[in-house]
């Protein structure tokens, strides 16, 4: 909800304190928290999420998960960000 309401400071706090950010249960459309931040054009939250995902990926040796998640319309968060740019 923090990403959905452009609360980037709260989002940062939650992530630093163990909140899960890769779950895709946020709404009927199957959007992840990164999708929601992109829909809101909240670039601060997008950066926070990508930085956090990148640091977690480095620790685990896995790829960045958030970048590859698609919603029910087969759209990545980047797709939504690009569509919203007027």
N, C-alpha and C positions, 0 to 999 in steps of 0.2 A: 504494500500500500504506500510505502514511502516514495517509491519510484513513480507510482501512479499520480501522486499529488505534489510532485516536484519538491520533496523534502530531502535534498541531497545530503545535508548534514546528518539527519536522522538515519538515512540509508548507510552512510559511512560508519556511524556509530554501531548500527545493527550488524554490519558485516564484520567489524572489528571485534564484535562480541559473540561471534559464532553463528549468526543467522545464515540459513541456507539460501543460496541465490540461484541455484540451477534447477530447482523444481519447477515444473511447468503446469502447476495446478491453479494458476491464478484466476482463470476465468474460462468461460465456455469456448472461447476462440482458441484456447491452447497457447496463449501468449505467455512468455517467460517475463521475468522482471525486466530484462533488457528490452524486450519488445515494448513493454509498457513505457519505459523511459523514452524510447525512440518515438512512440506515438505522441508523447507529450512534448517532444522536441527538447527534452531536458538534458542538454549536453553535459552538464556537470555530473548528473547521475550516470549517464552513459560512460563517462570517463572513469568514475569511481568503480562501476561494475566491471569494466574491462580491465582496469588495473588490478582489482581484487582477483578476478578470474585468472589473470596472467600470473600473479604471484602464487596462487594456489596450484596452477598448472606446473610451474617451475618446481614447486615442492614435491609434487607427486610424479612428475615426469610425463604427465598426460597433456593432450592438446587442450586449448581453450574450449571449454564446453559451450559457453554461452553464444559464441559466434556461429555455431553450427545448428543450434536448435531452431526448428521450424514450427510454426503454428498450424492450425487445421487447414489453412489455405496454402500451405507449403511455402510460407514466407519467413525469411530470417528477419532478425531485428534490423539489419542493414537495409533490407528491402523496404521495410516500413519507414525508415528514416528517409530514404531516397524518395519514396512516394509522397511523403508529407512536405518535402521541400517544394515551395511554389516558385 
